[in-house]
């Protein structure tokens, strides 16, 4: 019989950790703001578009190079992961600030590349710490948790844009200094609250209401950020008004913390041995006790999350001595996989390929957003970045909510949503290829939605196919598809752009280093449309293959306890 853990004084519900994770995700998304300081960096380094595009790739590589935090998340407390992320941010963005502000000696290009990679890698440490912890704290609401946390990470660029335009007066140097110091401060403040909790393994309506409230508060923040950015673009605001807008934004970011506040002030009645929601243990002993209460199954297996590589070595030695005759049964899809076991599955590589195409091509547009806008006749990047950020947020949040509906009411795999977004991306890239000023902002917003939806769906899908026990390693490896796609597609975009710049200068003798007109990116977007067609085909194949897994996991429209991987 499974009972609730006796919680000591000072323990907190996991909603406090989720509220703190919101702040960490917003702070850790600074890598998506490359467009705000890319031009200043280009001038400081006297770089051409190809070299600048490679600096954008450095951000993508660092942001998605999460295998090390993925491995260590089973060995270290989340607070230690946050500390490492804070240190990486301080060193990486600090070095970039020195280059842009010219406050120190001139730094070589290769050093700035590694500095940006290190700076963006701080987001991988922060994201792994809060995502893995909260996915395990809310195992029955993975789609909602992934959507909320990835959604707030998607809003990060819009939050930073409001600060950049309203408070820092469009200064790239001041912005980099703000990120250098601000992100570590957020980590130090929140590290005490992000911790493992005893998960609730019984669905209840109040938890779903709390998730809906948190989702609505994030939508409110997204709408507010876009409105504030557009207002600042069309109206000259005084410093006092800008600071008022900033205070309102901060207050809205605190809204998710009203859930644990309400649960503390107005606790609901509960039966003995059953809790409304899970609770966080304030000691490592309680955490060990919590782990023993969890099922050993795949889709909701959170118990004994310690890495078992040493156990594998002991088993191999025993087998070699003849002490163990029976081999370990390989897990089936929907059960807990070791990382090396997941690498042998076709579904793993199909999911990787789909993610590589969808997100890798989308981040290429994000990295070149300033140049795409200039080519279409839009000089101000802030509106486009805010729209992409809001679309990215809406896609991540909506991707979690819509995919949750698909699996619970229709038992359709979450990758059905990826297929739909890939089809939309074909149309969007063709619109970009036209290079019209009138369709630019609409295309940017729609691309952000598709880009964000694939983020949250990949996170939830990988946890359901291969389990939560080694989820940190698995999803961080799949995340490598982002920088690999960015490297390939950015190289193409930079080459085509520079070729067109040379052609325009040869005919006009203009000294402007920017490219103007639809030909700057037309070939690139036509190629991306073809690649999205391939991604659509692969996502259909993956969806058909994993449909039986979702019928097993969500039979009857609700999450069922799957088979134990121990049998």
Secondary structure, 3 states (H helix, E strand, C coil): CCCCCCCCCCCEEHHHHHHHHHHHHHHHHHHHHHHHHHHHHHHHHCCCHHHHHHHHHHHHHHHHCCHHHHHHCCCCCHHHHHHHHHHHHHHHHHHHHHHHHCCCCCCCHHHHHHHHHHHHHHHHHHHHHHHHHHHHHCHHHHHHHHHHHHHHHHHHHHHHHHHHHHCCCCCHHHHHHHHHHHHHHHHHHHCCCCCCEECCCCCCHHHHHHHHHHHHHHHHHHHHHHHHHHHHHHCCCCHHHHHHHHHHHHHHHCHHHHHHHHHHHCCCCCCCCCCCCCEECCCHHHHHHHHHCCCCECCCCCCCCCCCHHHHHHHHHHHHCCCCCCCCCCCCCCCCCCHHHHCCCHHHHHHHHHHHHHHHHHHHHHHCHHHHHHHCCCCCHHHHHHHHHHHHHHHHHHHHHHHHHHHHHCCCCCHHHHHHHHHHHHHHHHHHHHCCHHHHHHHHHHHHHHHHHHHHHHHHHHHHHHCCCCHHHHHHHHCHHHHHHHHHHHHHHHHHHHHHHHHHHHHHCCCCCCCCCHHHCHHHHHHHHHHHHHHHHHHHHHHHHHHHHHHHHCHHHCCCCCCECCC
